[in-house]
Amino acid sequence: MQFLNAMSPNWNISLFHYRNHGSDVGRVLVGVQVPPEEMAEWQQFLDTLGYSYWDETENPAYRLFLR
């Protein structure tokens, strides 16, 4: 809920996948559409959440998945 409550209403969650294999840690894949002029605000949002994250925008597998 912290993630959703802190998100700007201008950003659109376009992809969401949660995976948990019975451990106390879950993995989440989230695709978010952010207007180019709000990328600095998006980066600040990610940095203040305190969660580990990876930007997969340039990942070739990601590009194939979304084709």
Secondary structure, 3 states (H helix, E strand, C coil): CHHHHHCCCCCEEEEEEEECCCCCCCEEEEEEECCHHHHHHHHHHHHHHCCCCCCCCCCHHHHHHHC
